[in-house]
């Protein structure tokens, strides 16, 4: 078993397949953080802006 592991181990050390997936996950998390921060910061203002215009149209 030990001989088999020493032959297979270098292949895992040089593989970059998981690193690419991790980079994409970090980018996606950053984008989600920016979007959620923007919604939290401007959500109330946008709500008031759009619904004030909607009330004007209805009345």
C-alpha positions as CSV (number, residue, x, y, z in Angstrom):
1,X,0.0,0.0,0.0
2,X,2.8,2.4,0.8
3,X,4.5,1.8,-2.5
4,X,1.2,2.6,-4.3
5,X,0.7,5.9,-2.4
6,X,4.2,7.1,-3.2
7,X,3.6,6.6,-6.9
8,X,0.2,8.4,-6.8
9,X,1.1,11.3,-4.6
10,X,3.1,13.4,-7.1
11,X,0.1,13.4,-9.4
12,X,-2.0,15.1,-6.7
13,X,0.7,17.6,-5.8
14,X,1.0,18.9,-9.4
15,X,-2.8,18.9,-10.3
16,X,-4.3,22.4,-10.5
17,X,-7.8,21.3,-11.2
18,X,-9.1,21.9,-7.7
19,X,-7.3,25.3,-7.5
20,X,-9.3,26.6,-10.5
21,X,-12.6,25.6,-8.9
22,X,-11.5,27.3,-5.6
23,X,-10.6,30.5,-7.5
24,X,-14.1,30.5,-9.1
25,X,-15.7,29.9,-5.8
26,X,-13.9,32.9,-4.2
27,X,-14.8,35.1,-7.1
28,X,-18.5,34.0,-6.8
29,X,-18.5,34.7,-3.1
30,X,-17.0,38.1,-3.6
31,X,-19.7,39.0,-6.2
32,X,-22.4,37.8,-3.9
33,X,-21.0,39.9,-1.1
34,X,-21.0,43.0,-3.3
35,X,-24.5,42.4,-4.4
36,X,-25.9,41.8,-0.9
37,X,-24.1,44.9,0.4
38,X,-25.6,47.0,-2.4
39,X,-29.1,45.7,-1.7
40,X,-28.7,46.3,2.0
41,X,-27.3,49.8,1.5
42,X,-29.7,51.0,-1.2
43,X,-32.7,48.7,-0.7
44,X,-34.8,51.2,1.3
45,X,-34.1,54.1,-1.0
46,X,-35.0,52.1,-4.1
47,X,-38.1,50.8,-2.5
48,X,-39.3,54.3,-1.7
49,X,-38.3,55.6,-5.1
50,X,-40.2,52.9,-7.1
51,X,-43.3,52.7,-4.9
52,X,-43.7,56.5,-4.6
53,X,-43.8,56.6,-8.4
54,X,-46.3,53.7,-8.4
55,X,-48.6,55.5,-6.0
56,X,-48.5,58.5,-8.2
57,X,-49.6,56.4,-11.2
58,X,-52.4,54.7,-9.2
59,X,-53.8,57.9,-7.7
